[in-house]
Amino acid sequence: MKDLPNIYDWNKPYDILDVFDTNIYKDKFGVKYVTSASEQMLLFKINGHYVLPNRNDLVKYIGNGKWEMGWNNES
């Protein structure tokens, strides 16, 4: 069993992510595909960082592997 990091201390994100049973696939057009035992997620490259959008977020490709995120006011 893996030791869990103390999340109340500073950690590198991948140190925390490595604790979970996940696979991260390489970047393609500014998008990374992440799978775990129960979920599949897309991370979008926004301002140089990969971001997991909220359910109400909208994303738009702006070129060169970069994305822009906006908010959907409709529920």
C-alpha positions in Angstrom: 0.0 0.0 0.0 1.3 3.4 -0.9 1.9 6.0 1.8 -0.5 8.9 1.5 1.1 12.4 1.4 0.2 15.0 4.0 -2.1 17.2 1.8 -1.9 20.0 4.4 1.8 20.4 3.5 3.1 21.7 0.1 3.1 18.8 -2.4 3.8 18.5 -6.1 0.4 17.7 -7.8 1.8 14.5 -9.4 2.9 13.2 -5.9 -0.8 13.3 -4.9 -2.0 12.0 -8.2 0.4 9.0 -8.1 -1.4 7.8 -4.9 -4.5 7.1 -6.9 -5.0 4.4 -9.5 -4.8 6.7 -12.5 -3.3 6.8 -16.0 -2.4 10.1 -17.7 -2.0 10.1 -21.5 0.3 12.4 -23.3 -0.7 15.9 -24.4 -2.5 16.1 -27.7 -3.5 19.6 -28.9 -3.4 21.0 -25.3 -5.6 18.2 -23.9 -4.6 15.4 -21.5 -6.8 12.4 -21.0 -6.9 11.0 -17.5 -8.5 7.7 -16.5 -9.0 6.2 -13.1 -10.9 3.2 -11.9 -14.2 5.1 -11.8 -13.9 8.2 -14.0 -12.5 9.6 -17.2 -11.5 13.3 -17.4 -10.0 15.8 -19.8 -7.5 18.4 -18.7 -7.2 21.5 -20.9 -4.1 23.6 -21.1 -5.0 27.1 -20.0 -2.4 29.8 -19.4 0.3 27.1 -19.3 -1.4 24.9 -16.7 -3.7 21.9 -17.2 -7.1 22.6 -15.7 -10.1 20.3 -15.0 -13.2 22.2 -16.1 -16.3 22.4 -13.9 -19.6 21.1 -15.3 -20.7 24.7 -16.1 -17.4 25.7 -17.8 -17.1 26.1 -21.6 -13.8 25.6 -23.4 -12.7 27.1 -26.8 -9.5 26.2 -28.7 -7.5 29.3 -29.5 -4.7 27.6 -31.4 -1.1 26.2 -30.8 -2.4 23.8 -28.1 -4.0 26.5 -26.0 -7.5 26.7 -24.7 -9.7 29.4 -23.2 -12.3 28.8 -20.5 -15.6 30.5 -20.0 -18.7 30.1 -17.9 -22.1 28.8 -19.0 -24.8 30.7 -17.1 -27.5 28.1 -18.0 -27.9 25.2 -15.6 
